[in-house]
Amino acid sequence: MINNKKVEEFLKSIEPEFNSFGSGYYHLPNAVTVYKESPDSMVVDLYLIDDVLTTQIWLNEDDEYILTDLEISYIYVYLNSLLDDEIRLTKQYYEQEHDQQETYYIK
């Protein structure tokens, strides 16, 4: 949980972006980015890749929000759960694609 409710609500309103930096045809996402600027100058910029978390939160142009250890843990778990869900969905997609290819070749 983030102590600043405005920051927490803003964070949860952001649509995450997923990336994969692996090689090969069937690679899974290993990075999630959450970034957004609000009209009142709040900026949330979070990035998790291969279990390394990078954070920057600005309440306005001159006031950086310093996260506590508990808030960092919360954000890590939140982003990691988003990434886990995306990996699960990607695996399902690959399995369905594979099943469709087998069906095509069998007929």
N, C-alpha and C positions, 0 to 999 in steps of 0.2 A: 504494500500500500504506500502511496505517495502522500506525504503530509500536506501538501498543497493541493486541495481538491480541484482548483481550476486547472492546474497542470495535469492532474490525473485524468480529468474529463477530456481535456484537449488531446492527450495522448491516445485515449481510447477511441477518439473520433477519427483518427488518421488511418487511412487504408495502407497496409504494409505492402512493400515491394520485395519480391524474392528474386534472387540471382543464383546462378550456378557457375562456379569457376572450375568445374571438373572437365575432364576430357572424355571422349568417347561418345557414342550415340545416345545411350540411356544414362544421362547423368542426373543426379538429384540436387535440389537446391541446397546450398550450404551457407547462404547469407540472407539476412532480412534487414531492410532499411525502413525506418519510420521517420519521415521528414515532413514538416509543414510549418508555414508561417501564418500567423493570425493577423487580422486587420489592425489589432492593437499592438503589434510588434513582438508578440510572443513567438519564439522559435523553438521547435523541438526537433532535434537531429540525433537519432539513435541508430546504431549500426551494430549488428552481431554477425560475425563471420568466424566459422570454425571455433566457436566457444570464446571468442574475444569480443568484448563489449566496448563500444566507444559511445560516449554520451556528451551532448551539449544541449542545455536548456537555458534559454534566455527569457526572462519575464518581460523585458523591454530592451532597448538598444544598449543600455548601460548596466543592467542588472542580471548577471548570470545566476541561475539557480544552482546552488551547490547541493548535490545529492548526498544523503546519509548512506551508510553501509546497507541499512535495511532497504532503502529505496533502490539502491543499485541491485540488490538481490531480487527485489520485486520486478524490476525492469528486465533483468536477465531471464528470470523464469517466464515472464510474460512473452518476451520475444522468442525464447526457446520453444515455448508451447505453440506459438504461431508457426514457427519453422517446422516443428514436428508435424503439425496438421497439414502443412503444404507438402511435406515429404510423403505423408500417407496418401494424399490426393494424387500426387505425381505417380506414385507406385501403382495406384488403382488405374490411372490413365494408361500407363505402360502395359499393365496386365490386360486391359480391355483392348488396346491396340494389338497386342500379341494374339489374343483370342480371335479378333477379326481377321488377322492375316492368316491364321491357321484355317479358319472357316473358308476363306477365299481360295486357298490352295487345295483344300479337300474337295471342293465342288468342282 
